[in-house]
Amino acid sequence: MRAIDAGIVVCNECHELNRIPAQGRLGHCSRCGAILHERRPNSITRTWALLFAAMILYIPANVLPIMTVSSLGQGTPDTIMSGVIALMQHGMLPIAAVVFVASILVPTFKLIGIALLLYSVQRHQPLSARQRIWMYRFIEFIGRWSMLDIFVIAILVALVNFGRIASVEANLGAVAFASVVILTMFAALTFDPRLIWDNTESDDDHE
């Protein structure tokens, strides 16, 4: 049984549990005074909008140079993939693997995962609530590693600044990549996981 079936709704602001009044009209939270909603308003629409914006920026994030490392006045801009290849050529396979996973696999999994979750909920696809919840938690878990590349670039730009001897400069690709990460984070936050249970009334998970 869902909480709403028992006459209980949760405040989206402070997460206080509130009972639905006898007349059935939702009012304000008893703790913080925020307006109560059975589900986050326009959750699916907002999540799709953020996801599409992230997908659009995902292209320049991988095509444009993400940073330029200069040594003795010479340097070549590197995209995410070319940076991974350069690390592999220099024998730094563990670092290359970390960058590849954090900068390519994680954002890709997040984009695909959120899209599949939205589609399955919106179109009532035959996925159990347990599968959808697992997918949602996996998306939330890997999201924390998405900014690793940006943190590394920010640290290098701040620390490696020796004029013509050696310097690191962030490029437009870094801005696009950071935007993709932020948009996917907001998309995961905007999505209301309670919609998963609303669309799986006949699943075995409710037995």
N, CA, C and O of each residue as an XYZ file, in Angstrom:
828
protein
N       0.844     -1.204      0.000
C       0.000      0.000      0.000
C       0.871      1.244      0.000
O       1.864      1.320      0.723
N       0.495      2.206     -0.808
C       1.205      3.473     -0.859
C       0.772      4.367      0.302
O      -0.312      4.194      0.859
N       1.639      5.329      0.662
C       1.310      6.254      1.753
C       0.070      7.074      1.424
O      -0.753      7.348      2.297
N      -0.060      7.469      0.141
C      -1.197      8.295     -0.251
C      -2.513      7.530     -0.109
O      -3.557      8.134      0.136
N      -2.470      6.195     -0.264
C      -3.665      5.382     -0.071
C      -4.096      5.356      1.394
O      -5.260      5.120      1.717
N      -3.112      5.609      2.277
C      -3.414      5.657      3.709
C      -3.727      7.070      4.173
O      -3.869      7.314      5.371
N      -3.836      8.012      3.225
C      -4.161      9.388      3.578
C      -2.993     10.193      4.085
O      -3.171     11.112      4.883
N      -1.791      9.861      3.632
C      -0.584     10.555      4.082
C       0.188     11.075      2.880
O       0.373     10.354      1.899
N       0.641     12.326      2.952
C       1.504     12.904      1.925
C       2.743     13.470      2.603
O       2.701     13.862      3.769
N       3.840     13.508      1.866
C       5.094     14.023      2.411
C       5.356     15.406      1.835
O       5.109     15.652      0.654
N       5.851     16.296      2.662
C       6.197     17.643      2.207
C       7.462     17.565      1.358
O       8.440     16.934      1.757
N       7.446     18.196      0.204
C       8.611     18.175     -0.683
C       9.751     19.052     -0.189
O      10.875     18.943     -0.679
N       9.470     19.923      0.781
C      10.491     20.841      1.276
C      11.221     20.288      2.496
O      12.451     20.243      2.514
N      10.459     19.860      3.534
C      11.085     19.405      4.778
C      10.875     17.924      5.043
O      11.384     17.390      6.029
N      10.118     17.248      4.160
C       9.867     15.806      4.252
C       9.032     15.401      5.472
O       9.086     14.251      5.909
N       8.278     16.327      6.007
C       7.348     16.016      7.092
C       6.141     15.262      6.534
O       5.628     15.600      5.467
N       5.692     14.235      7.266
C       4.503     13.496      6.863
C       3.252     14.241      7.343
O       3.150     14.622      8.509
N       2.308     14.441      6.424
C       1.078     15.156      6.737
C      -0.119     14.300      6.350
O      -0.103     13.613      5.328
N      -1.138     14.350      7.164
C      -2.368     13.625      6.837
C      -3.242     14.475      5.925
O      -3.360     15.687      6.108
N      -3.855     13.818      4.934
C      -4.767     14.507      4.024
C      -6.049     14.827      4.785
O      -6.638     13.941      5.405
N      -6.492     16.100      4.745
C      -7.721     16.471      5.457
C      -8.916     15.656      4.979
O      -8.907     15.081      3.891
N      -9.949     15.624      5.825
C     -11.139     14.828      5.517
C     -11.800     15.251      4.221
O     -12.346     14.420      3.495
N     -11.751     16.571      3.922
C     -12.373     17.049      2.695
C     -11.547     16.730      1.452
O     -11.982     16.978      0.327
N     -10.349     16.178      1.664
C      -9.532     15.736      0.544
C      -8.702     16.819     -0.114
O      -8.028     16.547     -1.108
N      -8.727     18.032      0.402
C      -7.960     19.131     -0.187
C      -6.636     19.288      0.554
O      -6.602     19.399      1.780
N      -5.567     19.296     -0.198
C      -4.244     19.459      0.404
C      -4.018     20.918      0.760
O      -4.332     21.815     -0.023
N      -3.479     21.146      1.932
C      -3.222     22.512      2.371
C      -1.746     22.813      2.440
O      -1.033     22.748      1.438
N      -1.289     23.149      3.651
C       0.104     23.494      3.864
C       0.732     22.538      4.873
O       0.042     21.944      5.702
N       2.038     22.406      4.786
C       2.773     21.531      5.676
C       2.636     22.022      7.113
O       2.710     23.222      7.380
N       2.435     21.082      8.031
C       2.276     21.451      9.444
C       3.583     21.911     10.067
O       3.570     22.546     11.122
N       4.719     21.603      9.435
C       6.011     22.007      9.992
C       6.540     23.296      9.369
O       6.839     24.256     10.079
N       6.655     23.317      8.020
C       7.301     24.469      7.369
C       6.323     25.380      6.642
O       6.708     26.469      6.218
N       5.069     24.966      6.486
C       4.071     25.811      5.844
C       4.081     25.777      4.331
O       3.343     26.531      3.697
N       4.916     24.905      3.723
C       4.959     24.816      2.261
C       3.678     24.178      1.731
O       3.019     23.404      2.427
N       3.340     24.514      0.494
C       2.149     23.933     -0.126
C       2.389     22.445     -0.377
O       3.432     22.059     -0.905
N       1.436     21.627     -0.002
C       1.557     20.189     -0.171
C       1.070     19.750     -1.546
O       0.101     20.289     -2.081
N       1.761     18.765     -2.105
C       1.370     18.164     -3.377
C       1.454     16.652     -3.231
O       2.337     16.133     -2.547
N       0.532     15.950     -3.878
C       0.599     14.496     -3.856
C       1.883     14.010     -4.516
O       2.526     13.074     -4.041
N       2.241     14.651     -5.604
C       3.484     14.368     -6.309
C       4.102     15.700     -6.734
O       3.397     16.707     -6.809
N       5.395     15.721     -7.009
C       6.047     16.951     -7.442
C       5.394     17.449     -8.723
O       5.277     16.687     -9.683
N       4.967     18.703     -8.764
C       4.272     19.216     -9.960
C       5.159     19.138    -11.205
O       6.322     19.539    -11.181
N       4.590     18.620    -12.280
C       5.267     18.557    -13.591
C       6.638     17.879    -13.502
O       7.587     18.291    -14.170
N       6.730     16.851    -12.686
C       8.016     16.190    -12.481
C       8.570     15.611    -13.781
O       9.736     15.831    -14.106
N       7.757     14.882    -14.519
C       8.230     14.239    -15.747
C       8.612     15.278    -16.804
O       9.645     15.148    -17.461
N       7.780     16.307    -16.966
C       8.053     17.348    -17.967
C       9.357     18.072    -17.660
O      10.176     18.283    -18.555
N       9.554     18.449    -16.412
C      10.778     19.158    -16.033
C      12.011     18.280    -16.183
O      13.064     18.743    -16.620
N      11.875     17.016    -15.820
C      13.017     16.106    -15.944
C      13.395     15.894    -17.405
O      14.579     15.879    -17.744
N      12.385     15.728    -18.282
C      12.664     15.601    -19.717
C      13.369     16.848    -20.248
O      14.317     16.741    -21.026
N      12.908     18.038    -19.827
C      13.515     19.288    -20.307
C      14.982     19.374    -19.907
O      15.829     19.728    -20.728
N      15.291     19.052    -18.651
C      16.679     19.071    -18.189
C      17.510     18.020    -18.909
O      18.672     18.253    -19.241
N      16.906     16.862    -19.145
C      17.621     15.785    -19.813
C      17.947     16.132    -21.261
O      19.057     15.866    -21.720
N      17.003     16.720    -21.985
C      17.254     17.121    -23.369
C      18.347     18.191    -23.445
O      19.195     18.159    -24.337
N      18.319     19.130    -22.509
C      19.359     20.164    -22.481
C      20.731     19.532    -22.242
O      21.717     19.939    -22.856
N      20.793     18.541    -21.354
C      22.051     17.847    -21.087
C      22.526     17.071    -22.313
O      23.720     17.042    -22.612
N      21.578     16.437    -23.028
C      21.944     15.690    -24.232
C      22.522     16.596    -25.314
O      23.466     16.222    -26.010
N      21.949     17.786    -25.448
C      22.441     18.734    -26.447
C      23.871     19.168    -26.108
O      24.730     19.228    -26.987
N      24.119     19.469    -24.832
C      25.445     19.928    -24.414
C      26.460     18.788    -24.358
O      27.667     19.029    -24.321
N      25.972     17.548    -24.353
C      26.876     16.399    -24.282
C      27.754     16.310    -25.528
O      28.879     15.812    -25.470
N      27.231     16.799    -26.660
C      28.005     16.762    -27.917
C      29.215     17.683    -27.845
O      30.337     17.209    -28.027
N      29.037     19.005    -27.582
C      30.234     19.866    -27.474
C      31.134     19.477    -26.305
O      32.337     19.734    -26.349
N      30.578     18.865    -25.261
C      31.400     18.455    -24.124
C      32.437     17.418    -24.535
O      33.521     17.364    -23.954
N      32.117     16.591    -25.536
C      33.040     15.560    -25.991
C      33.810     15.953    -27.242
O      34.864     15.384    -27.528
N      33.292     16.921    -27.988
C      33.952     17.325    -29.240
C      34.945     18.461    -29.010
O      36.032     18.456    -29.587
N      34.584     19.431    -28.177
C      35.446     20.584    -27.919
C      36.568     20.217    -26.960
O      36.408     19.316    -26.136
N      37.716     20.912    -27.059
C      38.821     20.664    -26.119
C      38.389     20.976    -24.690
O      37.708     21.971    -24.438
N      38.791     20.118    -23.765
C      38.417     20.328    -22.370
C      39.506     21.082    -21.608
O      39.217     21.817    -20.664
N      40.780     20.891    -22.029
C      41.859     21.678    -21.418
C      43.093     21.643    -22.311
O      43.235     20.785    -23.183
N      43.985     22.613    -22.061
C      45.248     22.706    -22.796
C      46.391     22.714    -21.800
O      46.459     23.586    -20.933
N      47.277     21.757    -21.919
C      48.471     21.690    -21.073
C      49.654     22.202    -21.885
O      50.009     21.621    -22.910
N      50.262     23.292    -21.421
C      51.385     23.913    -22.137
C      52.686     23.699    -21.379
O      52.731     23.824    -20.155
N      53.738     23.377    -22.110
C      55.062     23.208    -21.523
C      56.079     23.901    -22.418
O      56.184     23.593    -23.606
N      56.825     24.834    -21.846
C      57.814     25.628    -22.582
C      57.168     26.353    -23.761
O      57.744     26.450    -24.844
N      55.975     26.852    -23.527
C      55.282     27.648    -24.534
C      54.546     26.863    -25.589
O      53.934     27.450    -26.481
N      54.592     25.542    -25.507
C      53.924     24.716    -26.502
C      52.900     23.812    -25.822
O      53.145     23.230    -24.766
N      51.750     23.722    -26.470
C      50.702     22.874    -25.903
C      49.631     22.569    -26.938
O      49.406     23.350    -27.863
N      48.982     21.441    -26.776
C      47.925     21.016    -27.686
C      46.640     20.815    -26.899
O      46.636     20.117    -25.885
N      45.541     21.423    -27.360
C      44.258     21.208    -26.656
C      43.836     19.746    -26.734
O      44.026     19.083    -27.754
N      43.269     19.264    -25.655
C      42.840     17.868    -25.585
C      41.348     17.782    -25.283
O      40.839     18.476    -24.403
N      40.656     16.920    -26.026
C      39.284     16.575    -25.672
C      39.350     15.506    -24.577
O      40.436     15.068    -24.198
N      38.201     15.095    -24.077
C      38.199     14.063    -23.038
C      38.829     12.773    -23.561
O      39.673     12.173    -22.895
N      38.418     12.353    -24.748
C      38.910     11.087    -25.289
C      40.381     11.160    -25.661
O      41.126     10.209    -25.424
N      40.809     12.278    -26.244
C      42.220     12.402    -26.600
C      43.095     12.449    -25.350
O      44.238     11.993    -25.364
N      42.545     13.008    -24.264
C      43.277     13.010    -23.000
C      43.437     11.608    -22.446
O      44.490     11.256    -21.914
N      42.385     10.805    -22.573
C      42.459      9.404    -22.122
C      43.508      8.646    -22.940
O      44.304      7.885    -22.389
N      43.501      8.862    -24.261
C      44.469      8.188    -25.135
C      45.894      8.620    -24.801
O      46.812      7.800    -24.795
N      46.077      9.936    -24.519
C      47.411     10.440    -24.168
C      47.908      9.810    -22.869
O      49.084      9.465    -22.757
N      47.021      9.658    -21.892
C      47.410      9.023    -20.631
C      47.808      7.567    -20.854
O      48.755      7.075    -20.240
N      47.082      6.881    -21.734
C      47.414      5.490    -22.028
C      48.760      5.388    -22.728
O      49.533      4.473    -22.446
N      49.052      6.306    -23.629
C      50.317      6.287    -24.348
C      51.511      6.542    -23.421
O      52.628      6.093    -23.676
N      51.234      7.282    -22.329
C      52.295      7.554    -21.355
C      52.366      6.485    -20.269
O      53.099      6.638    -19.292
N      51.601      5.396    -20.439
C      51.659      4.298    -19.494
C      50.860      4.492    -18.228
O      50.985      3.699    -17.294
N      50.037      5.530    -18.172
C      49.230      5.789    -16.972
C      47.838      5.179    -17.144
O      46.833      5.888    -17.198
N      47.807      3.857    -17.227
C      46.544      3.154    -17.486
C      45.518      3.314    -16.370
O      44.342      3.520    -16.671
N      45.910      3.229    -15.073
C      44.903      3.411    -14.018
C      44.233      4.783    -14.063
O      43.017      4.893    -13.913
N      45.043      5.832    -14.271
C      44.474      7.182    -14.343
C      43.589      7.317    -15.577
O      42.527      7.935    -15.518
N      44.028      6.737    -16.695
C      43.234      6.786    -17.916
C      41.897      6.083    -17.715
O      40.863      6.540    -18.202
N      41.929      4.961    -16.988
C      40.692      4.222    -16.727
C      39.738      5.040    -15.860
O      38.532      5.063    -16.107
N      40.284      5.714    -14.837
C      39.447      6.547    -13.955
C      38.811      7.687    -14.737
O      37.617      7.953    -14.592
N      39.607      8.364    -15.568
C      39.087      9.483    -16.368
C      38.031      8.994    -17.354
O      37.003      9.644    -17.540
N      38.286      7.847    -17.987
C      37.328      7.306    -18.953
C      35.998      6.963    -18.283
O      34.931      7.278    -18.809
N      36.071      6.318    -17.126
C      34.837      5.946    -16.420
C      34.094      7.179    -15.931
O      32.886      7.297    -16.135
N      34.814      8.109    -15.282
C      34.168      9.276    -14.678
C      33.673     10.283    -15.713
O      32.652     10.938    -15.501
N      34.379     10.409    -16.819
C      34.061     11.465    -17.779
C      33.262     10.999    -18.991
O      32.633     11.818    -19.660
N      33.274      9.708    -19.284
C      32.560      9.208    -20.461
C      31.467      8.203    -20.071
O      30.305      8.374    -20.440
N      31.835      7.170    -19.335
C      30.854      6.142    -18.998
C      29.773      6.658    -18.050
O      28.586      6.429    -18.283
N      30.175      7.353    -16.984
C      29.201      7.812    -15.984
C      28.169      8.779    -16.580
O      26.972      8.562    -16.395
N      28.590      9.845    -17.292
C      27.576     10.728    -17.895
C      26.686     10.005    -18.897
O      25.488     10.277    -18.979
N      27.273      9.077    -19.665
C      26.477      8.330    -20.646
C      25.438      7.457    -19.947
O      24.276      7.425    -20.350
N      25.860      6.749    -18.897
C      24.926      5.916    -18.141
C      23.820      6.749    -17.515
O      22.667      6.321    -17.469
N      24.170      7.952    -17.029
C      23.156      8.804    -16.405
C      22.123      9.264    -17.427
O      20.923      9.225    -17.157
N      22.579      9.696    -18.591
C      21.653     10.156    -19.630
C      20.725      9.026    -20.082
O      19.510      9.202    -20.170
N      21.316      7.869    -20.364
C      20.513      6.724    -20.818
C      19.603      6.233    -19.706
O      18.437      5.922    -19.949
N      20.129      6.160    -18.481
C      19.350      5.655    -17.357
C      18.143      6.514    -17.035
O      17.048      5.993    -16.822
N      18.333      7.831    -16.998
C      17.209      8.729    -16.710
C      16.178      8.665    -17.821
O      14.975      8.671    -17.560
N      16.650      8.603    -19.073
C      15.724      8.516    -20.206
C      14.899      7.227    -20.136
O      13.687      7.258    -20.349
N      15.544      6.099    -19.839
C      14.823      4.823    -19.733
C      13.835      4.844    -18.581
O      12.727      4.320    -18.691
N      14.244      5.453    -17.474
C      13.361      5.530    -16.316
C      12.125      6.368    -16.618
O      11.006      5.986    -16.276
N      12.335      7.506    -17.259
C      11.212      8.367    -17.627
C      10.287      7.672    -18.614
O       9.065      7.705    -18.468
N      10.885      7.041    -19.619
C      10.074      6.377    -20.646
C       9.260      5.230    -20.052
O       8.084      5.060    -20.377
N       9.891      4.448    -19.183
C       9.195      3.304    -18.601
C       8.050      3.742    -17.710
O       7.004      3.093    -17.679
N       8.237      4.849    -16.978
C       7.171      5.354    -16.105
C       6.051      5.985    -16.922
O       4.868      5.771    -16.660
N       6.456      6.769    -17.918
C       5.461      7.504    -18.705
C       4.654      6.586    -19.604
O       3.462      6.815    -19.811
N       5.288      5.547    -20.144
C       4.618      4.650    -21.085
C       4.178      3.341    -20.455
O       3.699      2.448    -21.155
N       4.333      3.214    -19.145
C       3.921      2.008    -18.430
C       4.560      0.751    -19.028
O       3.885     -0.239    -19.310
N       5.877      0.821    -19.211
C       6.600     -0.329    -19.743
C       6.686     -1.436    -18.697
O       6.647     -1.164    -17.497
N       6.803     -2.694    -19.154
C       6.797     -3.834    -18.227
C       8.093     -3.986    -17.440
O       8.816     -4.966    -17.618
N       8.392     -3.015    -16.566
C       9.503     -3.114    -15.636
C       8.927     -3.114    -14.228
O       8.009     -2.349    -13.935
N       9.450     -3.954    -13.363
C       8.938     -3.984    -11.999
C       9.413     -2.752    -11.242
O      10.388     -2.106    -11.627
N       8.713     -2.440    -10.167
C       9.100     -1.303     -9.334
C      10.501     -1.507     -8.768
O      11.260     -0.550     -8.615
N      10.838     -2.747     -8.459
C      12.163     -3.036     -7.913
C      13.251     -2.721     -8.940
O      14.296     -2.181     -8.579
N      13.025     -3.046    -10.194
C      14.003     -2.739    -11.239
C      14.157     -1.240    -11.419
O      15.270     -0.744    -11.591
N      13.045     -0.516    -11.382
C      13.101      0.937    -11.554
C      13.782      1.619    -10.383
O      14.563      2.552    -10.570
N      13.488      1.153     -9.170
C      14.133      1.723     -7.990
C      15.630      1.457     -8.017
O      16.428      2.331     -7.679
N      16.016      0.229     -8.425
C      17.446     -0.082     -8.550
C      18.118      0.855     -9.541
O      19.220      1.344     -9.288
N      17.462      1.108    -10.666
C      17.998      2.004    -11.683
C      18.129      3.425    -11.142
O      19.134      4.096    -11.375
N      17.104      3.878    -10.415
C      17.114      5.240     -9.860
C      18.237      5.390     -8.836
O      18.953      6.392     -8.845
N      18.397      4.405     -7.954
C      19.459      4.479     -6.948
C      20.833      4.406     -7.576
O      21.769      5.047     -7.098
N      20.968      3.625     -8.653
C      22.247      3.535     -9.362
C      22.598      4.880     -9.993
O      23.753      5.305     -9.956
N      21.607      5.543    -10.570
C      21.830      6.868    -11.163
C      22.270      7.869    -10.098
O      23.185      8.662    -10.321
N      21.610      7.825     -8.936
C      21.986      8.719     -7.844
C      23.394      8.415     -7.353
O      24.147      9.333     -7.026
N      23.761      7.131     -7.297
C      25.073      6.740     -6.783
C      26.201      7.201     -7.700
O      27.185      7.776     -7.235
N      26.062      6.952     -8.993
C      27.153      7.302     -9.914
C      27.223      8.802    -10.154
O      28.242      9.295    -10.639
N      26.167      9.538     -9.827
C      26.165     10.972    -10.073
C      27.246     11.719     -9.325
O      27.734     12.747     -9.793
N      27.628     11.201     -8.151
C      28.626     11.889     -7.336
C      30.016     11.865     -7.958
O      30.878     12.661     -7.586
N      30.243     10.941     -8.918
C      31.563     10.834     -9.551
C      31.656     11.630    -10.850
O      32.721     11.675    -11.465
N      30.578     12.248    -11.272
C      30.554     12.920    -12.565
C      31.452     14.151    -12.614
O      31.959     14.508    -13.677
N      31.652     14.802    -11.467
C      32.414     16.044    -11.459
C      33.908     15.819    -11.244
O      34.656     16.785    -11.095
N      34.355     14.568    -11.226
C      35.756     14.283    -10.947
C      36.687     14.986    -11.929
O      37.680     15.590    -11.525
N      36.361     14.904    -13.222
C      37.200     15.535    -14.243
C      37.281     17.047    -14.037
O      38.354     17.636    -14.163
N      36.144     17.674    -13.720
C      36.117     19.117    -13.522
C      36.937     19.516    -12.305
O      37.635     20.530    -12.336
N      36.862     18.734    -11.235
C      37.660     19.009    -10.039
C      39.151     18.921    -10.352
O      39.936     19.756     -9.903
N      39.537     17.904    -11.124
C      40.941     17.741    -11.486
C      41.428     18.930    -12.308
O      42.516     19.453    -12.064
N      40.626     19.357    -13.281
C      41.006     20.509    -14.108
C      41.117     21.767    -13.262
O      42.058     22.544    -13.424
N      40.152     21.977    -12.349
C      40.178     23.166    -11.498
C      41.429     23.200    -10.631
O      42.040     24.254    -10.451
N      41.809     22.039    -10.095
C      43.020     21.972     -9.259
C      44.266     22.237    -10.094
O      45.159     22.967     -9.664
N      44.330     21.639    -11.300
C      45.498     21.833    -12.162
C      45.632     23.286    -12.604
O      46.737     23.826    -12.629
N      44.505     23.927    -12.955
C      44.540     25.330    -13.390
C      45.047     26.218    -12.258
O      45.787     27.173    -12.494
N      44.643     25.897    -11.022
C      45.047     26.718     -9.877
C      46.505     26.491     -9.483
O      47.198     27.428     -9.086
N      46.968     25.248     -9.594
C      48.311     24.921     -9.117
C      49.397     25.046    -10.174
O      50.512     25.472     -9.875
N      49.074     24.674    -11.411
C      50.092     24.691    -12.473
C      49.971     25.989    -13.269
O      49.256     26.055    -14.269
N      50.669     27.000    -12.815
C      50.643     28.294    -13.491
C      52.027     28.932    -13.375
O      52.264     29.792    -12.527
N      52.935     28.487    -14.247
C      54.315     28.961    -14.216
C      54.679     29.707    -15.504
O      55.803     29.604    -15.995
N      53.730     30.446    -16.034
C      53.977     31.237    -17.239
C      54.265     30.359    -18.435
O      53.515     29.427    -18.727
N      55.367     30.659    -19.138
C      55.715     29.902    -20.344
C      56.358     28.556    -20.007
O      56.497     27.705    -20.885
N      56.745     28.356    -18.766
C      57.388     27.090    -18.392
C      56.365     25.960    -18.394
O      56.572     24.918    -19.018
N      55.273     26.179    -17.696
C      54.213     25.163    -17.640
C      52.922     25.819    -17.172
O      52.924     26.622    -16.239
N      51.828     25.474    -17.822
C      50.522     26.023    -17.436
C      49.414     25.097    -17.925
O      49.588     24.337    -18.877
N      48.278     25.180    -17.252
C      47.094     24.411    -17.629
C      45.936     25.382    -17.772
O      45.667     26.185    -16.879
N      45.254     25.298    -18.904
C      44.145     26.216    -19.180
C      42.879     25.416    -19.502
O      42.904     24.497    -20.320
N      41.783     25.778    -18.851
C      40.501     25.127    -19.122
C      39.902     25.692    -20.405
O      40.015     26.889    -20.671
N      39.266     24.833    -21.202
C      38.669     25.256    -22.466
C      37.146     25.132    -22.415
O      36.575     24.764    -21.388
N      36.500     25.445    -23.541
C      35.039     25.445    -23.593
C      34.432     24.074    -23.341
O      33.317     23.965    -22.832
N      35.168     23.029    -23.697
C      34.666     21.688    -23.451
C      34.413     21.428    -21.979
O      33.491     20.694    -21.622
N      35.240     22.036    -21.110
C      35.060     21.868    -19.667
C      33.768     22.521    -19.204
O      33.063     21.989    -18.347
N      33.464     23.683    -19.781
C      32.220     24.382    -19.429
C      31.005     23.545    -19.857
O      30.044     23.397    -19.103
N      31.068     23.005    -21.076
C      29.964     22.187    -21.571
C      29.808     20.915    -20.739
O      28.690     20.503    -20.431
N      30.940     20.293    -20.374
C      30.885     19.066    -19.579
C      30.307     19.342    -18.194
O      29.474     18.578    -17.706
N      30.746     20.435    -17.554
C      30.219     20.792    -16.241
C      28.720     21.062    -16.315
O      27.974     20.724    -15.396
N      28.284     21.673    -17.413
C      26.853     21.943    -17.597
C      26.064     20.646    -17.719
O      24.965     20.532    -17.176
N      26.623     19.662    -18.435
C      25.963     18.362    -18.565
C      25.807     17.709    -17.206
O      24.741     17.183    -16.885
N      26.862     17.739    -16.407
C      26.826     17.123    -15.078
C      25.779     17.797    -14.197
O      24.994     17.123    -13.528
N      25.770     19.129    -14.199
C      24.822     19.876    -13.357
C      23.387     19.607    -13.801
O      22.505     19.410    -12.965
N      23.151     19.599    -15.101
C      21.797     19.366    -15.612
C      21.298     17.962    -15.276
O      20.132     17.783    -14.922
N      22.180     16.965    -15.386
C      21.761     15.599    -15.042
C      21.528     15.461    -13.541
O      20.659     14.695    -13.122
N      22.287     16.187    -12.730
C      22.046     16.175    -11.287
C      20.680     16.756    -10.967
O      19.941     16.200    -10.153
N      20.340     17.872    -11.601
C      19.036     18.482    -11.398
C      17.923     17.581    -11.930
O      16.842     17.513    -11.346
N      18.189     16.890    -13.041
C      17.185     15.973    -13.600
C      16.870     14.844    -12.621
O      15.711     14.469    -12.443
N      17.921     14.303    -11.984
C      17.707     13.232    -11.003
C      16.946     13.747     -9.785
O      16.141     13.024     -9.199
N      17.204     15.007     -9.404
C      16.505     15.586     -8.253
C      15.063     15.939     -8.589
O      14.181     15.833     -7.736
N      14.818     16.359     -9.827
C      13.472     16.763    -10.229
C      12.544     15.570    -10.372
O      11.346     15.679    -10.111
N      13.089     14.429    -10.784
C      12.268     13.234    -10.949
C      11.714     12.786     -9.601
O      12.455     12.691     -8.622
N      10.425     12.513     -9.550
C       9.768     12.060     -8.326
C       9.740     10.535     -8.317
O       8.982      9.939     -9.081
N      10.558      9.877     -7.459
C      10.603      8.401     -7.464
C       9.285      7.747     -7.068
O       9.089      6.559     -7.322
N       8.381      8.502     -6.453
C       7.081      7.928     -6.097
C       6.257      7.584     -7.332
O       5.337      6.768     -7.264
N       6.592      8.213     -8.465
C       5.902      7.881     -9.712
C       6.162      6.439    -10.124
O       5.368      5.834    -10.843
N       7.282      5.899     -9.661
C       7.605      4.504     -9.973
C       6.524      3.581     -9.429
O       6.092      2.656    -10.117
N       6.090      3.826     -8.205
C       5.085      2.976     -7.577
C       3.694      3.264     -8.125
O       2.839      2.378     -8.150
N       3.461      4.506     -8.568
C       2.159      4.833     -9.149
C       1.911      4.070    -10.435
O       0.765      3.809    -10.800
N       3.001      3.709    -11.130
C       2.875      3.059    -12.438
C       3.098      1.562    -12.385
O       3.227      0.918    -13.426
N       3.146      0.997    -11.182
C       3.403     -0.450    -11.074
C       2.410     -1.085    -10.110
O       2.783     -1.875     -9.244
N       1.165     -0.733    -10.272
C       0.139     -1.237     -9.357
C      -0.006     -2.746     -9.403
O      -0.367     -3.365     -8.403
N       0.273     -3.348    -10.560
C       0.070     -4.795    -10.717
C       1.335     -5.612    -10.564
O       1.335     -6.821    -10.796
N       2.431     -4.941    -10.165
C       3.701     -5.655    -10.051
C       3.703     -6.596     -8.849
O       2.961     -6.400     -7.887
N       4.529     -7.595     -8.923
C       4.662     -8.538     -7.809
C       5.275     -7.888     -6.581
O       5.166     -8.412     -5.472
N       5.937     -6.715     -6.786
C       6.586     -6.054     -5.673
C       5.587     -5.554     -4.646
O       5.964     -5.235     -3.518
N       4.316     -5.482     -5.022
C       3.311     -4.991     -4.097
C       2.680     -6.123     -3.306
O       1.858     -5.872     -2.424
N       3.034     -7.324     -3.592
C       2.410     -8.448     -2.913
C       3.017     -8.614     -1.513
O       2.623     -9.514     -0.772
